[in-house]
Amino acid sequence: MQKRGQLTIIFIAGILLLAIAFFASMAQESAKKGEIAREIQSDPLTSINNYMQTCLSQTSDAAVYFVSLRGGYFNAPIASTQVLNANIAHYWDVNRAIVPTPERISEELGRYIESHIGECINDFLVFREQGFSIIDAQPKVIVALSAQNMVFSLFYPAKIKKGDSEFLLNEFSSTVSLPLGNAYTYANMILAEQSKTPDLMPIGYIAALAKEKGFTFEMINYEEDKVIVSLIFDVSPKDEYLYTFVNKYDWKNKAEN
């Protein structure tokens, strides 16, 4: 296992992966939004739909990296540990597993998008500058998880009007190809093994599982009785995807007794 002194380097690497993915996405999507702005006059309905699709794609990517780095949560649960600027969920709490359900993770991904997509839409400023009026709406997101993909469905019934033309936005969809579903399955397998030896981290089992399933992992001792576990997947020659959680033990009290 890694020593605590190595925590900052390893975890900052995870945060940098999130930042790199987010800003690379932003750069690509900003270029697309520039193209969309040029399309407004010739085909406003298509440009509006493309604009929304671009924002959903950008925000969906960020949601997956953000939530995965925190054990499947956007809003941190009570049982979590703050590490740098992130609260990482506990999956093992002394003698019991507390892994979120797939439905809960889907809800947390949706909450991220509902909270952050407005930053990309930017009050439809590019359209307002062209003389459009907008009656905004509250976004609603539904997420479907599978082993290698997540499908994000955004319901956004905003009205956009200019002169005699009026458009009603409705549903948009985006697919993110990252192994969150697989990572979640492997985390559950680790916790099932953990339940057999509640006071011992199943290092050998994790190593064997990683070799069999084709991922790597990091384990970091933290705050005397906690271990931060990161499951690491290569998603391209240059990019990695991290799924992180915390196992909490009762080592301090047992040592004192």
N, C-alpha and C positions, 0 to 999 in steps of 0.2 A: 504494500500500500504506500501511497505517497505521503510524505510528511507534511505537516501543516504549513511549513515555510514555503512549500511549492504551490499552495492553494491559489495565491493571487495570480501567478503566471498561468496556471491551467484554466482557471475560471475566466480570467480576462480574455484568454484565447477564445473561449466559448462566446463571450459577449462580442468580441471582435468579429467572429463568424456571423453573428446576428447582424451587426452593423454593416459589414461588407455586403452581405446578401441584400440588406434593406437599401443601402445607398446605390448599389449596382442596379437594383430594380428601379429605384427612383430615377436614375440617370436614363435608363432605357425608356421608362414610362413618360418622363418629361419630354423626351424627343417625340414620342407618340402623341402626347398632348399638344405639342407644337404643330404637328401635322393636322391634328383634329381642328385646331383653331383656324387653320387655313381652309378647312373644308366647310366651315359653318355656313358661309354664304351660298355655296352651291348645293349643299345637301344637309340642312340643319338637323333633321331627325337622325340620320346616320351618324353625324358627328357627335350628337348628344349621347346616343347609345354607345358609341365607341369610347367616349370620354368616361362614362360610368363603368364600362367593362375594364378599361385600363386601371381605374382606381380600385376596383374590386380585386383585380389580379395582383396589384402591388401590395395592397393591404392584407390579402390572404397569405402571401408568402411571409410577410413580417409576422403575422399572427402565429403561424406554425413554429417558426424559430423561437419566438418569444415565449409561447406557452410551453413548448417542449423543454426549454432551459429551466423551467420552474415546476417540473413534475406534472404538467397537464393543466395548469391553472393560469388564468389571467388575474383574478382576484385571489390573493393568497388565503389558504385555509388557516384555521387556528393552529393546527399542528404543522408548523413550517419553521424553517431556520433562515435568518437573513444572512446572506453571503454577498459582500459588496453591495450592489444596488438591487439585488434580487432576493425574493423570498422563495426558497425551494421547499416544496411539499415533502412531508414525511410519508414514507411508504411502509415503514416498520416503526412501531411505537412501543418499545420495551418488550411486549409479549404478544402483539397483534398486528396484523396487516391492515392498513387503511388506504388502500389504493383506490383512486377515483374510478368510477364506472366509465365505459366508453361514452355513455350519454352525457355524463358530466363534462368530460373533456370536450365533446362537441359543443356544449353550451358555453364553455369558457372560450373556445375559439371564436364562437359567434359574438360573445361579449366584446372581445378585442376589436373585431371589425366594426361592430356597432359604435364603439367608443372612439375609433380612430379613422374611420373612412372619411369623416368630415374634413380631416386635415388635408386629404388629397383632393376632395371635391372643391374645397376652398370657396364655399358659398356660390358656386357656379360663376365665379367672377369673369372667366373668359367669355361666357355667354352674356352676362349682364353688360359687359363692355360693348357687345354687339347689338344692344337694344332689346334683349330678351328680358321678360319678367318671369320670376320663378316663385311658385308656391311650394315651399320645401316640405319634406315629409320625414318621419322617423324611420330609420332603417331597421329592418328585421332580417336576421340571418339564420339559416338552417344549415347544419354541416353534417355530411355523411362520411363516415370513416371506413376505410378499407386498409388492407395490409400496406400498400404502397402509395395510395392516393387519398386525398380528401376533396370532396366536391362541396363547394361553397355556393349556396343559393341565397341571393340578396333580393329582398322585396323592398322596393323603394318607390312608392306611388306619388312621386312629385309631378307637378304640372308646370310646363314651360310654355310661355306664350310670347308671340311677337306679331303684332298686327292682327290679321285674321287667322293666323296659323296657331294652333295649340297642340301640344304634345303631352301625352300622359306616359310617364315612365312606369315600368312595372317590375319585371323580374330579370335578374342577371345571374350568370353562373360562371364559376371559375374552378379549375381543377389544379391542385398542387400535388406534384409527384415527389413526395418525401416519405421515408419509411416510419412515420409516427405509429402506424398500426402495428408494424412488426416490433418496434421498440416497446410498445405497450405490452404486447404479448410476452416478450422476453422478460420484461420487468415482473410480470405476474408469475412467470416460471421461477424467477429468482426468489420471489417472496414465498412461493409454495415451498421451495427448498429451505428458506430461512426458518419457516415455522417448525421444521424438524429439529433445529438447534437454535432456540431463541436467543442465546447469549453469544453465539459465534457467527461471524460473517462468513457466508459460504463461498470463500474465495475460489476454492478448487472447482466448484460447480460453475461459477461465473466464467472462469477461464475456459472450461470445457465447452460451455454453451457458446461463448464468443468464437471459439475455433470452429465449432460445428456450423454456426449460422453466419459467419463471415463478418463480424464486427469486432471492434476493439473496445477497451474500457479503461477508465481511470477510477481509483478508489482513494479517497483522501480522508485521513483522520481529522476530526474537527471537534473542538470543545469537549474534549475528554471522552465523551460517550456517544459521539455521532460519527457516521461515515457518509461522505458524499459520494454517490455513485453516478458516473457518467457513462452511458452507452454511446459509442461513437461509430458513425457509419460514413463511409466514403460515398458521396453522391455524384462526384465528378473528379477528374484528375486533380483539381485544385480546391474543391470544396468538401467540407465535412458537415454532418448533421449530428447534433448532440441531444440526447434525452437524459435528463438529470433528475435524481431524487435523493432523499436522505433516509438513512436507517438510524434510528435512535435506540440505544441500549441502556442498560442499568449498570454499566461497568464500575462507575465510581462508588456507588453504594455497596456493591458486592465486594469490591476491594477493601472497603473500610470494615466490612463485617468478617 
